[in-house]
Amino acid sequence: MKKFNIKGEEYRVIKDYKDFYFCVSEFGFNFKRIPKLVRVK
């Protein structure tokens, strides 16, 4: 389970999403292209 801390909010990837890694490397965290990210409370 991959987790990320973005602007003080913790997120996790609920499913291995191919486009995710591309977005991280090319655009940073672009939530419009990462529908599988969910916020962890």
N, C-alpha and C positions, 0 to 999 in steps of 0.2 A: 504494500500500500504506500504510494508516494504521497508525501505531504508537502505543502508549501505555505510560507508565511508571506502574505501580500498586504502591505499597508496595515500591519498589525492584526490582520484577520487570518485565521488558519484555514487552509483549504486542503481537500484531499481529492484524489482522482478515484472515482467509484468504478471506472472501467478503463481498461487500457485503450486509449483513443489515439489512433495513428496520427491525426492532425495535430495533436497536442504538442508533440516534440518539435514539429515544424514551426508552430506558432511561437514557442519559447525561443527558438534560435533566430527566427527571422523577424518577429514582431514584438517579442516580449510577451507578457500576459495579456492577450486580447480575448476577453471573455465571450465576445460574439462568435469566436471560432473555437471555443472550448466549452461546449454544452455539457460535458460530463463532469465539470468541476462543481463541487458542492461545498458550501461553507460549513465548517465544524464549529459548533458552539461549545 
